[in-house]
């Protein structure tokens, strides 16, 4: 039950992930599916929970506070949210390097060796860098501008593809 409620709480992120992935493929269904996936359950749930809240009044909140239901609900929503964000990070962040070393007549491409050791390692490290910046209090706009700057500098000097 908590997973369902957590999924409902993070429905916007799930719908955004589906819509973004379709838009990246060039499909016009991306924004349409986002609006449908988010708005239909959102309006239905909002209506029914408003009626439940109206009928129960303050006794529902007092009962939930005493039974620690709110803590369990919050923990379930956090778990679902982290799973969604982790899945989106793995599928949407792509970072590779064209760096190669030549020893004698043999050329070693760094990205192929990194992928053999740990696939998508650079992407994971970059997500952790962004998370560290958020934990240090950096604003999302600053992180976005930093990402753009790193991409431009990396592409210009040829160490990022």
N, C-alpha and C positions, 0 to 999 in steps of 0.2 A: 504494500500500500504506500509506504514511504517513497519508494522508487517512482511510482506513478505520480504522486504529488510533486516530487522533485523534478520529474520530467515536465510537468505542467509549469512549474516555476521557471524552468529554463527553456520553455518552448520557443521563445524568440531566438535564442542562440541556435537551437536545432533547426528551426525554419530558415534562419540566415545561412547556416552551413549548406543546407540543401539548395537554397536559391543561388548562393554564390558559386557552388560547384557547377550548377547548370549554366549559369551566366558565363563562367570561364570556358565552357564548351561552345559558347555562342548560341545557346538555346534561348528563345524568347519566353520559354516557360519558367525561367528562373524567378522573375519578380511576381509572376502570377501565382506560382506554387508557394512562394514565400507568404504572400498575402492570404492565400487559402489555408495553408498549414497553420499559420499563426492566428488569424482572425476568427475562423469558425470555432475551434475549441475555446478560444479566449472569450468570445461572446457568450457561448453556452455556459461555460464554467462561471463566468461573472454573474450571469443571471441566477443560476441555481445557488451559488454561494451567497449572493445578496439576499435571496429568499430565506436561506437557512439562517443567516445572520439576523435578519429581521424577526424571524420567529423565535430564535433562542435568546436574543438580547445579550446582556452581559454575563449570563450564567455560563455560556460556552467558553468565554475567555477565562473566567475564574476557574472553571474545571480543568481547562487545558494547562493553565499555569501550575496548578497543584500537582497534576499527574506527570509533569515533565514531557508532555506531548510536544510542546513547542521545540524543546531541545532535540528530540528525535527527528522531528520534521526538518529542522534546520540542518542537522547532520546529513540526513538523506538527500536533501536538496544540494548540499555542498558536494557530496560524492558524485551525484549525477552530473552536476555542473563541471566538475574537474574531469570526469570521463569524456564529456563532450568537448571541452577545450583541448584535452590531450589528443583526441582523435582528429580534431580540426587542425591542430598544430602539425601532426604527423602527415596529414594529407595535403595541406595547403602551403607549407613552407618548403621551398625547394632551393637548396644552396649547393653549389658545386664549384670546384676549382679546376681551371685548365692547366695548373702548374705541372710541369714534367721535368724530370732529371735525365740527362744523357750521360751514361757511363760507357765509354768505348763506343760501340756501335748500337748499343741497346738503349732504348728510351723507356723510362719508367714514368707512367702517368700516375700522379699522386691520387687522383680521385678514384681510380680503379682499385688501388690498394686500400684506401680508406673504406670503400664500399665492401671489400672483402672482409675487413676487420670488423666494421660496424656500419651497416648501411644507414645512410642519412645522418651520419655523425655531425657534419657541419651544420645541418639544419637544427638538430637537437641542441647543439652548443649555442647557436644563435637564439633559439627560444629561451634557453636558460639565461643568456645575457640580457634579453629583454625583461625577463622575470626579475632578475637582479636589479635592473634599473628601476622597475616598478617598486620593488621592496625598499629601495633607497629613497623613494619619494619623487622620482622623476615623473613628470606629467606625460600623458599619452601623446600629446602633440610633439613634445621634445623627442620622444622615442621614435615617432614616425619620421620626423625630420632627420634624426640620426640614421635611421634605416635608409632613407633616400640618399644621404651623404655617403654612407658606407657602400651602397650599391653603385653610385656614380664613380667614386674613387676606385673601387675594386674593378669595375669594368674598364675604366680609363687606363689603369696600370696593369691590367690583365691578370690579376690574381683571383678574380671571381668570374664565373661564367653566368 
